[in-house]
Amino acid sequence: MNKLFNKKKWQKHDLLFISVAILCLSPIISSPIALLLGFTLAMLGLVPKQINLNLLTKKLLAYSIIGLGFGINLDQAIAVSKDALGLVIVSLFSTLILGWLLTRRLGIDPKTGHLIASGTAICGGSAIAAVAPAINATEDQTSIALATIFILNSVALFLFPFIGHLLSMTEHAFGIWCAIAIHDTSSVVGAASAYGNEALLTATTLKLARALWIIPVAFISALLFKGDNKKITVPSFILFYCLSILIAYYLPQFSTLYDIIFSVSKRFLVLSLFLIGAAISFDKIRAAGASPMILGICLWIITASGSLTYILLLM
């Protein structure tokens, strides 16, 4: 707990932040609105200094995703993963190759460009956090990549549901698109949950299956950049997420409890997005700079439009 909260005195205006955070646990606040509320309070300087937002968000998000696993049907999860396997592989490696080409074209630092491409190709911040130590990236290189992906994630949370409804996409199709084209798991789940339960289950399942590609990509990255492949790690929440799916599958007699855990996890996910919004600052936006942001936008548009075209025409 000491790592989550420091010993600074609480101020009266901190009560507003806490009240809004509690409000995000209610059904009246959607994922995009929660992110916007957090960002607004951050811009007004109303985020308590006593809270370690990064650590709290990381833990809360991990627990939320693990809880969502109890609402996943194993047979459906396998079917979704098999149906979209080709799309996942093609989009992943084409994004990495395109990222390498554009990085050279734009004159961006190779490691920064590779981190942005890895975050776009797999699962945003988690992929960047896993690949960075494997290629011995500096703190500045990692921060710029994270800031770029972070900003685009925030945009995706609002933009994707709008496009999905505009094109009258089914929840299943929208869930697949989210898992392929949105970077971070948090934004994937947030956008999908705003679209519907089937979209949420499809997107969460496919995104976390996609996240397992962190291991081979980090290993290949270490070889390319002559880094340290001993530093490659896989986020533990992915393993616990898989475990929660197996528990729900092999112990179906507790389905009522699983439904409660799933519902509570969805609300804590909204709270996580509120905390993510509260961590956004103009310093992070400024740190991204023009060239890395151009790279991130180009990769994102190509990945999103290419996967959308495939889903609408061929799936």
Beta strands, then each sheet from edge to edge (+ up, - down):
end
